[in-house]
């Protein structure tokens, strides 16, 4: 599923993402999902874990389920892009 965010609004509850299809997603404590801009190996692992949490929050699916669905992202990033913030998902 692809969701395109067409509007982002900040309010006292967090941020509200308005999707292209008209649905809204509310994210509390959104600063939890932002990282520093450096992309060293430690940050790559943090980035992967943080985005798993974000996907979990947005989709209401547990982090464990997300990790079981995409466990190879971490290893794939280290192998293919050892010093960059770029990631690739491959179809098997």
N, C-alpha and C positions, 0 to 999 in steps of 0.2 A: 504494500500500500504506500502511495506517495501522498504526502500532505504538503500543500504549498501555503505558507503563511503570507497573508496579504496585508495584515496590520498587527502591530504590537503596541499595547497600551499598558502603561504602568499605573497601578493604583495602590491603595493601602493594603490590599490582600496579596500583592505580588505583581505578576504581569499577566495580561490576558492576550493570548494569541488568537487572532481571527483567521480562520482558514479560508481558502478559496471557495470551498463548498458551503460556507456560512456557519459552520460549527465553531465553537469557541473552546479553548483550552486554557485553564487557569493554572499557573505555576507559582506556588508559594516558595519563599526563600530562594529565589532564582539566583542570587549571587553565589550560591553553593555550586552552581554549574559552570561558572566562569573560571578560567585558568590564566596563568601568566602567558605571555607570548613566546617565551623561550621553548625550544623543542628538543631538549636533550632527552636521553633515554628514560630518565626518571619521569619527566613530564609526559612522555608518550604513554607510559603505563598509567599515570594519573588521568590523562585524557581519555584513554579507553575506559577506565573504570567510571569516570565522571559521566561520559556519554551513555554508558550502560544504565547508570542511575537515572539520567534524564529520559532515556527511552522508556525505562520502567515507569517513571512518574507520568509521562505523557500517555502511555498505552495502558496503564494500570495492570501491567504484567510484571511478575516478580523479577528481580535482578538475576536470580538463579536460573529462571526459565530463559531469560535473554542470553545469559552466558552459555547455557546448554545449546541454544540455537546458533550462536556465533562464537564458539570457543576458539576458533583458529585466528581470529582477528589479531590478537596480540602477537602470536608467533609469526603470522604472515607479515605484520608490520616490521618486526625486528629483522626478518629475513630479507624482505624486499626493499625496505626503506629504513635502514639502520640509523640514519642521522637526520631524518626529516619528519615533518608533521603530516606527511601524506600517507593515506591508507588506501588499500585496495581490497575490494571484496570480490572473490572469484566464485563463479558458479561451478559446482562439482557435478 
